[in-house]
Amino acid sequence: MKRQLHLNLFIHSRGHHEAAWRHPAASPLPLTDIRYYTDLAQRAEAALFDSIFFADQLALGGDVAQAPRTWLEPITALAAIAMATSRIGLIATASTTYTEPFNLARQFASIDHISNGRAAWNIVTSWLASAAENYGGAGQVSHADRYARGEEFMAVVKALWDSWGADAVVDNRATGLYARPERIRSIDHRGEFYTVAGPLNLPRCPQGRPVLVQAGSSDTGRRFAARHADAVFTAHMAKETAQEFYADLKRLAGAEGRRPEQVLILPGLSPMIAASEAEAQRLTREVNDLSDPEVGRKRLSGRFGGHDFSYLPLDRPLSPEDFPDPDTVEAARSRTEVILNLVKRDKPTLRQLLGYLAGARGHFVTAGTPEQIADLIEDWFTGGAADGFNIMPPLLPAQLDVFSAEVIPILQRRGLFRTEYSGTMLREHYGLPWPASVFDDPAFNGELKGAAAGI
Ligand SMILES: Cc1cc2nc3c(=O)[nH]c(=O)nc-3n(C[C@H](O)[C@H](O)[C@H](O)COP(=O)(O)O)c2cc1C
């Protein structure tokens, strides 16, 4: 069979355009209504998407007056969506900086059980400076320290998920044996940041462990992804930078001893689709006209760690000197580079830059016919830029429906996308191997240590 595309639906607000929430075509439901999210997940499942995804921030944004900055806590929302769907993968964002590994290992293992093997975790280290103020107020943890902590966090959660053999639970009412203690082990982790005895208080997940997704694109972020991620989200404003990222990450994965095809790379794509290109562009203008440049200015400041852009006029061409050096930014470093590359290449005015970022915050934004969008997807997919896409409809659910009804059938006719699900678990949709279990390792002597002996 031809190499197959992977499609993830990134659910955000009433669409990814920052003014989508005001548009008449956007959903009438409140953003705290779970039916809005279950309905979107069901639509995506009917269209055979691999997965849906929720991002997350751990603080209320400063622009709540003009933009919806509230959403349901993603892991909780996934539990509800799991009950309303049966095949689609479920990805929630959670931070390694502001929780304990035992908490997250347990929550994602629970979602994997609840969904019968469809859970995935988007691992973030949390770039938002204001999040630190909600967790102890000791100031933002530096970029390097966040990743150092994240590395140890991953060692702990992986060991916890691997602390049960797949055959540990016997549940034999007649003999009175519930679980085989020799198939459960403590982890006895003592590191720089975490001390965790283990084992996890939950049997092994249906997928062995949840699928791991990552979205850091800085050098440190790329190495982290190459070591841990099954799928990688990334933001690009041009095919060339996506190709550079793709080649680099596959190379890094190989250097970590992994098979490059087992790390899927999914750039963001926000397409406004209509029967003619002119109509798609008109729709884009219509949504752009609803957005406020001052909201965009505040968001830009957040991206650059709170840098003050208030003195910049809206209509003079920008130069790189108008921005702080990305190396000094402790927030989302890779996105600041994406923005600076655009400034160097196109010399937009601040108004133009904010207009572009309003579309999908630095991801690839385009407007066209279904055929044009399918061509673009095929071109990136066969041209070494993507294994699939993180689809970010500018308006929800309207533009998801157009994508599903008009673009997906073209991709199917070209043999690039599934016409039915062949498995039930996300690992199967993504074509990923099952993680090895320490209990299947011939060197493992089954010895029970520490806290596990007392269970
Ligand atoms: C598609 C996508 C989604 C992301 N979602 C989140 C998110 O929900 N929460 C968050 O804190 N960071 C999110 N990020 C940011 C990255 O995970 C990462 O923390 C950030 O880019 C900083 O790391 P870097 O400097 O290595 O790029 C996302 C990035 C991308 C490309």
Ligand as a Chemical Component Dictionary entry (heavy atoms), coordinates in Angstrom:
data_LIG
# 
_chem_comp.id                   LIG 
_chem_comp.type                 NON-POLYMER 
_chem_comp.pdbx_formal_charge   0 
_chem_comp.three_letter_code    LIG 
# 
loop_
_chem_comp_atom.comp_id 
_chem_comp_atom.atom_id 
_chem_comp_atom.alt_atom_id 
_chem_comp_atom.type_symbol 
_chem_comp_atom.charge 
_chem_comp_atom.model_Cartn_x 
_chem_comp_atom.model_Cartn_y 
_chem_comp_atom.model_Cartn_z 
_chem_comp_atom.pdbx_ordinal 
LIG C1  C1  C 0 0.808  22.640 17.308 1  
LIG C2  C2  C 0 1.459  23.111 18.563 2  
LIG C3  C3  C 0 0.729  23.072 19.731 3  
LIG C4  C4  C 0 1.288  23.499 20.925 4  
LIG N1  N1  N 0 0.528  23.451 22.027 5  
LIG C5  C5  C 0 1.017  23.930 23.182 6  
LIG C6  C6  C 0 0.210  23.952 24.327 7  
LIG O1  O1  O 0 -0.929 23.527 24.296 8  
LIG N2  N2  N 0 0.732  24.454 25.477 9  
LIG C7  C7  C 0 2.017  24.935 25.554 10 
LIG O2  O2  O 0 2.437  25.360 26.632 11 
LIG N3  N3  N 0 2.811  24.917 24.455 12 
LIG C8  C8  C 0 2.327  24.439 23.292 13 
LIG N4  N4  N 0 3.112  24.453 22.180 14 
LIG C9  C9  C 0 4.495  24.940 22.317 15 
LIG C10 C10 C 0 5.537  23.846 22.404 16 
LIG O3  O3  O 0 5.104  22.669 22.986 17 
LIG C11 C11 C 0 6.784  24.258 23.155 18 
LIG O4  O4  O 0 6.555  24.294 24.540 19 
LIG C12 C12 C 0 7.247  25.599 22.762 20 
LIG O5  O5  O 0 7.339  25.661 21.375 21 
LIG C13 C13 C 0 8.570  25.905 23.454 22 
LIG O6  O6  O 0 9.519  24.960 23.125 23 
LIG P1  P1  P 0 10.615 25.266 22.028 24 
LIG O7  O7  O 0 11.276 26.531 22.484 25 
LIG O8  O8  O 0 11.480 24.036 22.081 26 
LIG O9  O9  O 0 9.915  25.409 20.719 27 
LIG C14 C14 C 0 2.601  24.002 20.956 28 
LIG C15 C15 C 0 3.342  24.045 19.782 29 
LIG C16 C16 C 0 2.781  23.612 18.577 30 
LIG C17 C17 C 0 3.601  23.655 17.339 31 
# 
loop_
_chem_comp_bond.comp_id 
_chem_comp_bond.atom_id_1 
_chem_comp_bond.atom_id_2 
_chem_comp_bond.value_order 
_chem_comp_bond.pdbx_ordinal 
LIG C1  C2  SING 1  
LIG C2  C3  SING 2  
LIG C2  C16 DOUB 3  
LIG C3  C4  DOUB 4  
LIG C4  N1  SING 5  
LIG C4  C14 SING 6  
LIG N1  C5  DOUB 7  
LIG C5  C6  SING 8  
LIG C5  C8  SING 9  
LIG C6  O1  DOUB 10 
LIG C6  N2  SING 11 
LIG N2  C7  SING 12 
LIG C7  O2  DOUB 13 
LIG C7  N3  SING 14 
LIG N3  C8  DOUB 15 
LIG C8  N4  SING 16 
LIG N4  C9  SING 17 
LIG N4  C14 SING 18 
LIG C9  C10 SING 19 
LIG C10 O3  SING 20 
LIG C10 C11 SING 21 
LIG C11 O4  SING 22 
LIG C11 C12 SING 23 
LIG C12 O5  SING 24 
LIG C12 C13 SING 25 
LIG C13 O6  SING 26 
LIG O6  P1  SING 27 
LIG P1  O7  DOUB 28 
LIG P1  O8  SING 29 
LIG P1  O9  SING 30 
LIG C14 C15 DOUB 31 
LIG C15 C16 SING 32 
LIG C16 C17 SING 33 
# 
